[in-house]
Amino acid sequence: MTNISLDTAARITAAGIKAAAAIETPMNIAIVDAAGHLLHFARMQDALLGSIDLAQRKAKTSILFHMPSALLGTLSRPDGPIYGIELSNDGLVSFGGGLPIADAEGRVIGAVGVSGGTADQDVEVAQVCLTAL
């Protein structure tokens, strides 16, 4: 199993912090490895405390299912094919802010989870993290 390196995790977290500061929204940013274990975490000054857990769960959700957390949310709506899945795996997050991280060969090597703003802001900052990859 290939994993994201700590150096890479720190670099993409720094890019996310810069993006969150640019939109004046303090955020929590979590990077998990390919097994879903926390590798790197940052909480900006004044970021919501409740968002610490959300950032980590968004990242874990994305790595476990190799998809954006928002896509899992679409599939798990009451009329969706996997309704109720967010109750599995000690709790998943099924709204935006979690994105899988893939290497140059397309292998998923980790995931980023961002929380502290609106779901759209969280996705925007998570995308910046991926762009910094």
C-alpha positions, 0 to 999 in steps of 0.5 A: 500500500502506497501512502502519502508522505508526512512532508507532502501532507504538511505541504498541502496542509500549508496550502490549505491554511493559506487558502482559508486565510485568504477567504478569512475563514479559520479552518481545521485541516486533516490529512489521513494516510491510505489506511485512514489514520491521521497523518497531519492536522492543523487547526487555525486560530479561532477555528470551530472546535466542533470542526476538528472531528468533522475534518478528520471524519471527512478525510476518513470517509473519503479514504474509506470509499475513495470518493469525495465525502459529498458524493457519499452524501448524494448516494446516501440520501433517503431515496439513495442506494446506500441510505444510512451508510453514514452510521457505519464505520464509527460515523461518516460525514456525508457532506462536502470537505473530504477529498481522496488524494491520488498519486501520479498513477491514480492510486489513492494514497490518502485523503484530506478533510477540511471543516470550519466554513460552509460546505462549499468553502470547505470543498474549495480549500480541500481542492486547493490542498489537492492542487498543491500536491 
